[in-house]
């Protein structure tokens, strides 16, 4: 919103002239700015169309070796988020605390949306669906609860659920923050770095919220 407002600011007098039906004088600078803004809008719309068609371009000047960390992060964080969505749905339905229920719904929406982004990038860049982690890879992803813990939580309700769920989800989020901080430092594609930065900030705030429930 701020960027768009800033780009449109030089055209406010012209917009006002159109509204009040006054003659508009376009200078050379105005025409140049309008041309640049039009090109930028067309470029953004083109990128959006490519993304919706799973044809989002790879970042240029990045070697295959440099992409290793990026692809590993996408696979590991997608698997991590999938478990997070499972846990958060339990909070939304099984928790006694209303704040924890609302936080669970927020985490489902947040992490499911990020899974969709990472899956779309993988299809665009790799030309196929993202392969799931192997059992060995799954074990080494930080913050992952074991199957027995997930099964136990799924059977619990009310205050007992709240007490057992909170430390599990905090540990899970801390694992995501650890992974995101590593990607923020090492990712070759700036889009991956920006997503990692968003994840670490969002989940740090959610850890603080979980600690107060």
N, C-alpha and C positions, 0 to 999 in steps of 0.2 A: 504494500500500500504506500509506504513512504517513498520507495523508489519510483513508483508510477506517478505519484504526486510531484516529485522532483522533476521528472522528465516532462510532465505536462505544464509545469509552472510557467515557462516562457510563453505558452500559448493561451494563458488566461485572458489577456486583453482581447485576443481574437475570438475566444469562446464567448466572452461577454458581448463582443460586437455582433456575433451571430444571434445571441439571445435577444438583444435590444434592436437588432436590425440596423446596425450602423455600418458604414463603409469600412472595409478591412484592408489595410495596407500590409503586404507581405514583403519583408526585406530579404536580402540574400541570406543573412544568418538564420532567419526564421525558416526559410525554405530548406536550408541545409539541415537544421535540427529536425524538421518534419520528415525529411527523407531518411535521416538516420534512425528516427523513432519508428518509422514504418518498416524499415529493414529489420530492426530488432524485433518488432512484433511478429513479422513474417517468420523470422528465424525461430522464435520461441514456439509459435504455432506448429512449425515443421517438426521441431524436436518433440513436441507433445504428441503429434500424430505418429511419429516413428516409435515413441514409447508405447502408445496404445496398440501398435501393431507388432510389438516385440521386436522392433528393429532399431532400438536405441543404439547409437554408434559408440564404439569403444573410445576411450580417451587416447588421443594420438601420442606418439613418441614414448610409448611405454612398452618395454620388452615383455616377452612371455615369462621370463624369470621374475620380473618385477610384479607380474600379476598373481603370482602364487599366493602371496599374503592376502590379496583382495579376495580371491576365490575361496580360500580357506575360511576367511572371515564370513563371507556370505553363507557358506554351508553351515558353519558352526553356529552362527548367530540365528539362522533360520531354525535349526533344530532346537536351540536354546529357547527361542521365542515360542516354538510350538509347545514345549513343556510349560512355559510361562502362561500361555493361553489356557491350557488345561487346568492349571492351578488357579488362575484368576477366575475362571468360570465356576470353580468350586466355591470361591469366596463370594461371588455374586449370588449363589443359590443357597449355600450352607451356613454362611456366617450369621452370628447373632447381632454383631455390631453393625448398625446402619452405615457408618462411615466406611467400614471394611467392605460392605456390599457395594457401595458406590465406587470405591477404589478398585474393586475387582472388575466392575464393568468398564472403568476407564482403562485398566491394564489390558483387557481383552481387545478393546477398540484400538489402542495404541500399538500393541504388538502384532495384532493381525494385519493392520495396515502396513507395518514395516516388513512383515513376511511377504506381503504382496509386492512391495517395491523390490525386495531382494530377489524374489522369484522372477520378476519381470526383467531385471538386469541380467540374471543368469541366462534366461532364454534368449535375450537380445545378443549377449556377448558369446555364449557358448553354443547356441543353436539347438539346444535340447532342454528338457526339464531337469531341474536340479536333483542330482542323486542324493538319497538319504545317507546319513552317516552310518558307517559300520558300527557294530557293537564295540569294537576296540576304540574307534574314534570317539564314540559317545562317552565313554568312561573318562576320557581326558578333557572333556569340556568343563570348565570351572563352574561350580555352583549347581550342578545337576543333581537333583534328588534321585535316590534309587527307586525302583519300581515298588518296593514294599512300602516306602514312605508315601508315595502317591496313592497306593491302594488304601492305606490306612486313613489318609485324609478324606478320600472319597466316601468313606463310611461314616464320618463324623458329622455332627450337627451342633449348632448353637455355640455356647461359650467354650466347650471342649475343643471344637474346631478352631475357634479364634485363637486359643492359646497355643495350639500345635501348628497352625498354619503360618502365623506371623514369622517365627524364626526360620522356617523353611523358605518362605518367599524372600525374606531379607537376604539369606545366604545365596539364593538363586539370583537376585538382583545384583548382589556384589560380584558374582561371577560375570554377569553381563557387563558391568562397569569395567571390570578388569580387561575383558576382551575388547571393549570399545576403546579404552585408552590405548591399548596396543595398536589397534587399527588406526587411531588418530595419529599416531606417531609414524606408522610404517606403510600405510596404504599408498599405492601409486596413483590411483584414480581419485581426484578431489571429491567426486560425488560420494564415494565410499567413506572418505574422511569426514565429510559433512554429516552423513548418516550416523557414523560412529559418534561424532560429537553430540548429535541430538539424542542418541540413545543413552550416553553416559550422563548427560544432564537430566533427562527425564527420569531415569531409574534412580539417580541419586536423590532427586526430590521425592520419589515414591518410597524409597527406603526411609526417609525422614517421616513421611506420613504413616508408614507402617509402624514405626517405632512409637508413635503416639496413640495407636489404637489399643 
